C-alpha cells in the first residue's frame, strides 16, 4: 500500500485516509467524479498534495483489481 494512504479502525471507521488527515480516499474520488478539478480540491483542503490525490486514485485502481464482479445496470434506450 502507498505510504500516503493509511487505514485505522479508530479513524473514520477504518476507511482509507490520507496519512495525517481525516480526509478519506472516498471523498477525494467523489470530488473528482463530480467534476472538481485537482486545484479546487487542493484549495478546499490545504493539507492535501498532488501526490496524495494521485495516491488516492492509485489506491482505488488497485482495490478494483480484486477478483470481484461489480454488476452495473445497463442503460435502457
C-alpha positions as CSV (number, residue, x, y, z in Angstrom):
1,X,0.0,0.0,0.0
2,X,1.2,3.5,-0.7
3,X,2.7,5.2,2.4
4,X,0.3,8.2,1.9
5,X,-2.8,6.1,2.4
6,X,-3.5,4.5,5.8
7,X,-6.4,2.8,7.4
8,X,-7.1,2.7,11.2
9,X,-10.3,1.3,12.7
10,X,-10.2,4.3,15.1
11,X,-10.1,6.9,12.3
12,X,-13.1,7.4,10.0
13,X,-14.4,3.9,10.8
14,X,-11.4,2.4,9.2
15,X,-11.9,3.9,5.8
16,X,-8.6,4.6,3.9
17,X,-7.5,8.2,4.6
18,X,-4.6,10.4,3.6
19,X,-1.9,10.0,6.3
20,X,-2.0,12.8,8.9
21,X,-5.6,13.8,7.9
22,X,-9.1,12.6,8.3
23,X,-9.7,13.1,4.5
24,X,-10.9,9.8,3.0
25,X,-9.9,8.4,-0.3
26,X,-13.7,8.1,-0.9
27,X,-14.1,11.9,-0.5
28,X,-11.3,12.6,-3.0
29,X,-12.8,10.3,-5.5
30,X,-16.3,11.7,-5.1
31,X,-14.9,15.2,-5.7
32,X,-13.1,14.1,-8.8
33,X,-16.2,12.2,-10.1
34,X,-18.4,15.3,-9.5
35,X,-16.1,17.4,-11.8
36,X,-14.0,19.2,-9.3
37,X,-10.5,20.0,-10.5
38,X,-7.4,19.0,-8.6
39,X,-6.7,22.6,-7.9
40,X,-10.2,23.1,-6.5
41,X,-9.7,20.1,-4.2
42,X,-6.3,21.4,-3.1
43,X,-7.7,24.8,-2.4
44,X,-10.6,23.3,-0.3
45,X,-8.2,21.0,1.6
46,X,-4.8,22.8,2.1
47,X,-3.3,19.8,3.8
48,X,-3.6,17.7,0.7
49,X,-1.0,17.5,-2.0
50,X,-1.0,16.5,-5.7
51,X,0.8,13.3,-4.6
52,X,-1.9,12.5,-2.1
53,X,-4.6,12.8,-4.7
54,X,-2.6,10.6,-7.1
55,X,-2.1,8.1,-4.3
56,X,-5.9,8.0,-3.7
57,X,-6.6,7.3,-7.4
58,X,-3.9,4.6,-7.4
59,X,-5.3,3.0,-4.3
60,X,-8.8,2.9,-5.8
61,X,-7.4,1.4,-9.0
62,X,-5.6,-1.3,-7.1
63,X,-8.6,-2.1,-5.0
64,X,-10.7,-2.6,-8.2
65,X,-8.2,-5.3,-9.4
66,X,-9.6,-7.7,-6.8
67,X,-11.4,-10.8,-8.2
68,X,-14.8,-9.3,-7.5
69,X,-17.5,-8.7,-10.1
70,X,-19.3,-5.3,-9.8
71,X,-22.6,-5.6,-11.6
72,X,-23.6,-2.4,-13.4
73,X,-27.1,-1.9,-14.7
74,X,-27.2,-1.3,-18.4
75,X,-28.9,1.9,-19.6
76,X,-32.1,1.3,-21.5
77,X,-32.7,3.4,-24.5
